[in-house]
Amino acid sequence: MQGFITVMDALKLKLRAKDQLHPLLAELMTGYTRFKASSEWEGRPKILHWYVASHGLGLEVPLPDSFLTLTCCGWTGCAG
C-alpha cells in the first residue's frame, strides 16, 4: 500500500518524467508481487501496463496526463 501512496503522491505533485516515475512503478510492482493474491487485484494490469510502456520511453519524454490518469479503485482523475 505504501508504494501505491507514493505513486499517487508523485502524480499529484505532477511528476511526469520517466526517471521520476519509473522507479516508483517498479517498486510498486515489486511490492505487489510479494502478496499471493496480487494477481487478483483489478488495478494490477493497469500498473503493469504503465510500467512496461514507460520502460520503452526515453528519459527526455514526459509521460502524458492521459497515460497517467488512474481509473482503478475509484481514483479517476487523480493525476490531473
C-alpha positions in Angstrom: 0.0 0.0 0.0 2.9 2.4 0.7 4.1 2.1 -2.9 0.7 3.0 -4.2 0.5 6.0 -2.0 4.0 7.1 -3.1 3.0 6.8 -6.8 -0.2 8.7 -6.1 1.7 11.5 -4.3 4.2 11.7 -7.2 1.3 12.1 -9.7 -0.4 14.8 -7.5 2.9 16.6 -7.5 2.8 16.5 -11.3 5.9 14.4 -11.7 5.9 13.3 -15.3 9.5 12.4 -16.2 10.3 8.7 -16.8 13.3 8.9 -14.4 11.0 10.2 -11.7 8.1 7.7 -12.1 9.6 4.5 -13.5 11.5 3.6 -10.2 8.3 4.2 -8.2 6.3 2.0 -10.5 9.0 -0.7 -10.3 8.9 -0.5 -6.5 5.1 -0.7 -6.6 5.1 -3.8 -8.8 7.8 -5.5 -6.6 5.7 -4.8 -3.5 2.6 -6.3 -5.1 4.3 -9.5 -6.3 5.1 -10.3 -2.6 1.4 -11.0 -2.0 -0.1 -14.2 -3.1 -3.4 -12.7 -4.2 -1.8 -9.7 -6.0 -2.7 -11.2 -9.4 -6.3 -10.9 -8.5 -6.2 -7.2 -7.8 -8.1 -5.4 -10.5 -5.6 -2.4 -10.8 -2.5 -4.6 -11.3 -2.9 -4.9 -15.1 -3.0 -1.1 -15.5 0.0 -0.5 -13.3 1.9 -3.3 -15.2 0.9 -1.6 -18.4 2.2 1.8 -17.2 5.5 0.2 -16.0 6.1 -1.6 -19.3 5.1 1.3 -21.5 7.2 3.8 -19.5 10.2 1.5 -19.8 10.2 2.0 -23.6 10.2 5.8 -23.4 13.3 7.9 -23.5 14.3 9.8 -20.4 13.5 13.2 -22.0 9.9 12.2 -22.9 7.4 13.2 -20.3 4.6 10.8 -19.7 1.3 12.4 -20.9 -1.5 13.0 -18.4 -3.8 10.7 -20.3 -1.3 7.9 -19.8 -1.2 8.5 -16.1 -4.9 9.0 -15.3 -5.9 6.5 -12.7 -9.1 4.6 -13.3 -8.7 1.8 -10.8 -10.1 1.7 -7.3 -12.4 4.7 -7.9 -9.5 7.2 -8.1 -10.3 8.5 -11.6 -8.7 11.8 -12.3 -6.1 11.8 -9.5 -3.3 12.6 -12.0 -4.9 15.8 -13.2 
